[in-house]
Amino acid sequence: MAAKQQQQSIMVATAATAPPATPTTSSTTNTSTSSASSLSLWAVVQPFVFGGLSGMTATTVIQPVDMVSGVWVGGEPIDQLPKLAWPIKVRIQLQGEGVKGKAVSPLSVASALLRTHGLGAFYTGLSAGLLRQATYTTARMGLFNTFMRALETTQGKPGIAERALAGLAAGGLGAVAGNPCDLALIRMQADGLAPPTLRKNYSSVFDAIIRISRQEGVLALWKGCGPTVVRAMALNLGMLSTYSEAKARFEPHLGANSTSTALASSAVAGFFASFFSLPFDFLKTRMQKQVPDAKTGQMLYKGTVDCAIKVFNKEGALAFYRGFGTYYIRIAPQ
């Protein structure tokens, strides 16, 4: 009996002196929940971050190609070019609007730019292009990957029809988000073509956006949004959907996730993206470039359809594909 009482006393004492139990299970659960939440947030944000960075990187790489103008349509010598020269793609698309100038080769212009302005001249206006990519491409690529992930979760591996629909939706929404920056970039480029007395001399893309909204109204920043949206939808349809399909077909022959597969798929996707979207890009450029006539206050084009009809009647159907080679070089790396 005494031994039993002594054993009970020891057990009570041990229990009294033992440290309190820690809620191990609860703490572990909270940590796991926090980590899962962080991973889930990153999974949502990741396509947008990487999409924007890829677009900005591509813009940086192809900026010299976009910068060198095949023809200086203003008639001024190379050493008198304005701060933001006329990119070749936009220049080609506006060439049929009665602008006259002496044709020179892109190589001679590049040589003259390098000699008179230095290497930095090839990257003039880069900030405007980067801002456009930071809005438009971030939204376009991010939304496309988000839509694709949602389709994979609900329906399994998406087919070409599902990829096409995801591309159309992502392209349209991205274009709406990026239209103000795109319009400002076109206006800045067009400013270099105007006579010196009529130039706005925008100091930056932000200055262009502010001055356009003040002088023409905030909604003017979405001028040409219709063809911009259609162009982006066509671009995404041709690029993102065909890239996935081309990659699936090239992998058995060139290897999964190989550089050859990526390059071949990009080349095919770039061609279809250029073919589908260039006519709308052409109309977008014409619409966004126009400003009210100084004397009459009237616009040259009443709308996108009117623009398309006038171009077709005066310049022919092939005008919509003017500059296809340059456009393809710009589009394929993206």
Long-range contacts (C-beta under 8 A, 24 or more apart in sequence): 44-146, 47-141, 47-142, 47-143, 47-144, 47-145, 47-146, 47-149, 48-138, 48-139, 48-141, 48-142, 49-138, 49-142, 50-141, 51-137, 51-138, 51-140, 51-141, 51-142, 51-144, 51-145, 52-133, 52-134, 52-137, 52-138, 52-141, 52-142, 54-137, 54-141, 54-334, 55-133, 55-134, 55-136, 55-137, 55-138, 55-141, 55-334, 56-130, 56-133, 56-134, 56-137, 58-133, 58-333, 58-334, 59-126, 59-129, 59-130, 59-132, 59-133, 60-123, 60-126, 60-130, 61-333, 62-329, 62-330, 62-333, 63-122, 63-123, 63-125, 63-126, 63-129, 64-110, 64-122, 64-123, 65-326, 65-329, 65-330, 66-129, 66-330, 67-113, 67-121, 67-122, 67-123, 67-124, 67-125, 68-106, 68-109, 68-110, 68-113, 68-122, 69-106, 69-109, 70-103, 70-104, 70-105, 70-106, 70-109, 70-326, 71-95, 71-101, 71-102, 71-103, 71-104, 72-101, 72-102, 72-104, 72-109, 73-99, 73-100, 73-101, 73-193, 74-101, 74-192, 74-193, 75-100, 75-101, 75-102, 78-109, 78-112, 78-113, 78-116, 79-112, 79-116, 79-117, 81-113, 81-117, 81-192, 82-191, 82-192, 82-199, 83-124, 83-192, 84-124, 84-125, 84-188, 84-189, 84-191, 84-192, 85-113, 85-121, 85-124, 85-192, 86-189, 86-192, 86-193, 87-189, 88-323, 88-326, 89-323, 89-326, 89-327, 89-330, 90-186, 90-189, 90-190, 90-285, 90-289, 91-193, 92-322, 92-323, 92-326, 93-281, 93-282, 93-285, 93-286, 93-322, 93-323, 94-190, 94-193, 94-285, 94-286, 94-289, 95-322, 96-311, 96-314, 96-315, 96-319, 96-322, 97-286, 97-300, 99-193, 125-185, 125-188, 125-189, 127-204, 127-205, 128-181, 128-184, 128-185, 128-188, 128-204, 128-205, 128-208, 129-185, 131-181, 131-205, 132-178, 132-181, 132-182, 132-185, 134-181, 135-177, 135-178, 135-180, 135-181, 136-174, 136-175, 136-177, 136-178, 136-181, 136-182, 136-232, 137-174, 137-178, 137-334, 138-174, 139-170, 139-173, 139-174, 139-177, 139-178, 140-170, 140-171, 140-173, 140-174, 140-175, 140-178, 140-232, 140-236, 141-170, 141-174, 142-170, 143-169, 143-170, 143-173, 143-174, 144-170, 144-171, 144-236, 144-240, 160-241, 160-244, 160-245, 163-240, 163-241, 163-244, 163-245, 164-237, 164-241, 166-240, 166-241, 167-233, 167-236, 167-237, 167-239, 167-240, 167-241, 168-233, 168-236, 168-237, 170-236, 170-240, 171-229, 171-232, 171-233, 171-234, 171-235, 171-236, 171-237, 172-229, 172-232, 172-233, 174-232, 174-236, 175-225, 175-228, 175-229, 175-231, 175-232, 175-233, 176-222, 176-225, 176-229, 179-221, 179-222, 179-224, 179-225, 179-228, 180-209, 180-221, 180-222, 181-205, 181-209, 182-228, 182-284, 182-288, 183-212, 183-220, 183-221, 183-222, 183-223, 183-224, 183-288, 184-208, 184-209, 184-212, 184-221, 186-285, 186-288, 186-289, 187-212, 187-288, 187-289, 190-289, 198-294, 223-287, 223-288, 224-284, 224-287, 224-288, 224-304, 226-304, 227-280, 227-283, 227-284, 227-287, 227-304, 228-280, 228-284, 228-288, 230-280, 231-277, 231-280, 231-281, 231-283, 231-284, 232-277, 234-273, 234-276, 234-277, 234-280, 235-273, 235-276, 235-277, 235-281, 235-331, 236-273, 237-273, 237-276, 238-269, 238-272, 238-273, 238-274, 238-275, 238-276, 238-277, 239-269, 239-270, 239-272, 239-273, 239-331, 239-334, 240-269, 242-268, 242-269, 242-272, 242-273, 243-268, 243-269, 266-332, 266-333, 267-332, 269-332, 270-328, 270-331, 270-332, 270-333, 270-334, 271-328, 271-332, 273-331, 274-324, 274-327, 274-328, 274-331, 274-332, 277-331, 278-320, 278-321, 278-323, 278-324, 278-327, 279-320, 279-321, 281-327, 282-311, 282-319, 282-320, 282-321, 282-322, 283-307, 283-308, 283-311, 283-320, 286-311
